[in-house]
């Protein structure tokens, strides 16, 4: 969990908010868009970039667990 927290902290705030809002808080992109005024497609892109960063950053840990 500490590595995940560190990886999330490395993200730009907008990407972190999109990822946490959707994946951890379970909010829909439509709800987040309504609350923030940011278009749904922008939120989707931010989450995508966050996922790409997290996947690359945490790949080694993932590989260690799957040995």
Backbone as a printed PyTorch tensor [residue, N CA C, xyz], in Angstrom:
tensor([[[  0.8220,  -1.1950,   0.0000],
         [  0.0000,   0.0000,   0.0000],
         [  0.8620,   1.2530,   0.0000]],

        [[  1.9960,   1.1910,   0.6630],
         [  2.8740,   2.3670,   0.7090],
         [  3.3570,   2.7340,  -0.6850]],

        [[  3.6970,   1.7390,  -1.4940],
         [  4.1610,   2.0130,  -2.8570],
         [  3.0500,   2.6200,  -3.7030]],

        [[  1.8300,   2.1320,  -3.5100],
         [  0.6940,   2.6960,  -4.2350],
         [  0.4860,   4.1470,  -3.8250]],

        [[  0.5710,   4.4280,  -2.5590],
         [  0.4240,   5.7970,  -2.0680],
         [  1.4910,   6.7000,  -2.6610]],

        [[  2.7310,   6.2290,  -2.6850],
         [  3.8230,   7.0190,  -3.2700],
         [  3.5900,   7.2480,  -4.7580]],

        [[  3.1440,   6.2210,  -5.4540],
         [  2.8910,   6.3510,  -6.8890],
         [  1.7510,   7.3390,  -7.1520]],

        [[  0.7140,   7.2950,  -6.3250],
         [ -0.3860,   8.2510,  -6.4740],
         [  0.0850,   9.6780,  -6.2000]],

        [[  0.9680,   9.8300,  -5.2250],
         [  1.5010,  11.1580,  -4.8960],
         [  2.3280,  11.7490,  -6.0330]],

        [[  2.8750,  10.9080,  -6.8900],
         [  3.6820,  11.3730,  -8.0160],
         [  2.8320,  11.9530,  -9.1420]],

        [[  1.5560,  11.6140,  -9.1620],
         [  0.6670,  12.0720, -10.2360],
         [  0.3650,  13.5600, -10.0950]],

        [[  0.1520,  14.2350, -11.2320],
         [ -0.3790,  15.6010, -11.1510],
         [ -1.7350,  15.5740, -10.4480]],

        [[ -2.0720,  16.6300,  -9.7590],
         [ -3.2980,  16.6770,  -8.9580],
         [ -4.5480,  16.3040,  -9.7680]],

        [[ -4.6620,  16.8070, -10.9830],
         [ -5.8610,  16.5360, -11.7980],
         [ -5.9880,  15.0490, -12.1150]],

        [[ -4.8650,  14.3960, -12.4230],
         [ -4.8970,  12.9560, -12.7110],
         [ -5.2130,  12.1760, -11.4450]],

        [[ -4.6090,  12.5690, -10.3460],
         [ -4.8530,  11.8890,  -9.0660],
         [ -6.3330,  12.0060,  -8.6910]],

        [[ -6.9040,  13.1950,  -8.8380],
         [ -8.3140,  13.3910,  -8.5010],
         [ -9.2260,  12.5260,  -9.3700]],

        [[ -8.9280,  12.4550, -10.6610],
         [ -9.7510,  11.6420, -11.5610],
         [ -9.6520,  10.1600, -11.2030]],

        [[ -8.4420,   9.6810, -10.9370],
         [ -8.2460,   8.2740, -10.5940],
         [ -8.9200,   7.9250,  -9.2690]],

        [[ -8.6430,   8.7080,  -8.2500],
         [ -9.2070,   8.4240,  -6.9240],
         [-10.7230,   8.5610,  -6.9440]],

        [[-11.2190,   9.5900,  -7.6020],
         [-12.6680,   9.7790,  -7.6700],
         [-13.3710,   8.5910,  -8.2850]],

        [[-12.8080,   8.0640,  -9.3630],
         [-13.4630,   6.9600, -10.0630],
         [-13.1660,   5.6070,  -9.4250]],

        [[-11.9070,   5.3050,  -9.1920],
         [-11.5160,   3.9620,  -8.7370],
         [-11.6950,   3.7350,  -7.2360]],

        [[-11.4290,   4.7440,  -6.4420],
         [-11.4710,   4.5450,  -4.9870],
         [-12.8060,   5.0060,  -4.4020]],

        [[-13.2520,   6.1890,  -4.8380],
         [-14.5080,   6.7150,  -4.3080],
         [-15.7280,   6.1650,  -5.0380]],

        [[-15.5260,   5.5510,  -6.2120],
         [-16.6250,   4.9410,  -6.9500],
         [-17.5550,   5.9350,  -7.6300]],

        [[-17.0750,   7.1340,  -7.8680],
         [-17.9030,   8.1510,  -8.5280],
         [-17.9000,   7.9240, -10.0380]],

        [[-18.9980,   8.2800, -10.6710],
         [-19.0620,   8.1770, -12.1240],
         [-18.3900,   9.4080, -12.7310]],

        [[-17.9540,   9.2570, -13.9720],
         [-17.3500,  10.3960, -14.6540],
         [-18.3860,  11.4980, -14.8590]],

        [[-19.6110,  11.0990, -15.0920],
         [-20.6820,  12.0810, -15.2790],
         [-20.8710,  12.9150, -14.0140]],

        [[-20.8770,  12.2650, -12.8630],
         [-21.0240,  12.9860, -11.5910],
         [-19.8320,  13.8920, -11.3240]],

        [[-18.6280,  13.3910, -11.5960],
         [-17.4380,  14.2170, -11.3800],
         [-17.4450,  15.4160, -12.3200]],

        [[-17.8820,  15.2120, -13.5530],
         [-17.9450,  16.3120, -14.5210],
         [-18.9310,  17.3780, -14.0500]],

        [[-20.0760,  16.9520, -13.5540],
         [-21.0780,  17.8900, -13.0710],
         [-20.5640,  18.6850, -11.8730]],

        [[-19.8190,  18.0210, -10.9950],
         [-19.3260,  18.6750,  -9.7890],
         [-18.1680,  19.6290, -10.0620]],

        [[-17.3490,  19.3060, -11.0620],
         [-16.1390,  20.0950, -11.2970],
         [-16.2310,  21.0210, -12.4980]],

        [[-17.1540,  20.7410, -13.4120],
         [-17.2340,  21.5190, -14.6420],
         [-16.2320,  21.0790, -15.6960]],

        [[-15.4990,  20.0040, -15.4160],
         [-14.5250,  19.4530, -16.3600],
         [-15.2540,  18.4500, -17.2510]],

        [[-15.0820,  18.5300, -18.5680],
         [-15.7730,  17.5900, -19.4600],
         [-15.4150,  16.1260, -19.1670]],

        [[-16.3770,  15.2450, -19.4120],
         [-16.1880,  13.8130, -19.1730],
         [-14.9660,  13.2960, -19.9250]],

        [[-14.8030,  13.6750, -21.1830],
         [-13.6640,  13.1790, -21.9670],
         [-12.3240,  13.6140, -21.3740]],

        [[-12.2880,  14.7900, -20.8000],
         [-11.0570,  15.2530, -20.1420],
         [-10.7690,  14.3980, -18.9140]],

        [[-11.8070,  14.1010, -18.1360],
         [-11.6260,  13.2470, -16.9610],
         [-11.1740,  11.8510, -17.3720]],

        [[-11.7490,  11.3290, -18.4440],
         [-11.3330,  10.0130, -18.9430],
         [ -9.8630,  10.0210, -19.3430]],

        [[ -9.4290,  11.0630, -20.0140],
         [ -8.0320,  11.1560, -20.4300],
         [ -7.1170,  11.2600, -19.2200]],

        [[ -7.5160,  12.0410, -18.2450],
         [ -6.6890,  12.1880, -17.0330],
         [ -6.5450,  10.8510, -16.3180]],

        [[ -7.6430,  10.1180, -16.2260],
         [ -7.5670,   8.8110, -15.5770],
         [ -6.6830,   7.8650, -16.3830]],

        [[ -6.8010,   7.9210, -17.6940],
         [ -5.9810,   7.0580, -18.5530],
         [ -4.4970,   7.3150, -18.3230]],

        [[ -4.1000,   8.5840, -18.2840],
         [ -2.6980,   8.9080, -18.0400],
         [ -2.2660,   8.4720, -16.6450]],

        [[ -3.1670,   8.5820, -15.6850],
         [ -2.8580,   8.1260, -14.3330],
         [ -2.6300,   6.6180, -14.3170]],

        [[ -3.4950,   5.8810, -14.9820],
         [ -3.3690,   4.4210, -15.0370],
         [ -2.0590,   4.0200, -15.7160]],

        [[ -1.7200,   4.6860, -16.8040],
         [ -0.4600,   4.3730, -17.4940],
         [  0.7360,   4.5950, -16.5780]],

        [[  0.7230,   5.7010, -15.8420],
         [  1.8240,   5.9770, -14.9160],
         [  1.8700,   4.9240, -13.8070]],

        [[  0.7220,   4.6430, -13.2110],
         [  0.6790,   3.6850, -12.1060],
         [  1.0950,   2.2920, -12.5660]],

        [[  0.6560,   1.9100, -13.7410],
         [  1.0100,   0.5930, -14.2760],
         [  2.5240,   0.4810, -14.4470]],

        [[  3.1300,   1.4920, -15.0310],
         [  4.5830,   1.4730, -15.2440],
         [  5.3260,   1.5250, -13.9120]],

        [[  4.8580,   2.3660, -13.0200],
         [  5.5310,   2.5760, -11.7330],
         [  5.4510,   1.3460, -10.8390]],

        [[  4.3500,   0.6160, -10.9140],
         [  4.1230,  -0.5150, -10.0030],
         [  4.3520,  -1.8750, -10.6560]],

        [[  4.8300,  -1.8960, -11.8910],
         [  5.0160,  -3.1510, -12.6160],
         [  5.9660,  -4.1050, -11.8860]],

        [[  7.0500,  -3.5940, -11.3580],
         [  8.0240,  -4.4370, -10.6540],
         [  7.3890,  -5.1270,  -9.4590]],

        [[  6.6090,  -4.3880,  -8.7000],
         [  5.9370,  -4.9640,  -7.5320],
         [  4.9390,  -6.0270,  -7.9820]],

        [[  4.2130,  -5.7340,  -9.0300],
         [  3.2580,  -6.7000,  -9.5730],
         [  3.9640,  -7.9840,  -9.9810]],

        [[  5.0920,  -7.8420, -10.6660],
         [  5.8480,  -9.0080, -11.1110],
         [  6.3660,  -9.8350,  -9.9310]],

        [[  6.7750,  -9.1760,  -8.8590],
         [  7.2830,  -9.8820,  -7.6890],
         [  6.1990, -10.7280,  -7.0350]],

        [[  4.9580, -10.2360,  -7.0260],
         [  3.8500, -10.9840,  -6.4250],
         [  3.4070, -12.1580,  -7.2880]],

        [[  3.7070, -12.1100,  -8.5620],
         [  3.2500, -13.1620,  -9.4810],
         [  4.3430, -14.1770,  -9.8060]],

        [[  5.3840, -14.2460,  -9.0190],
         [  6.4490, -15.2300,  -9.2630],
         [  6.0280, -16.6080,  -8.8640]]])
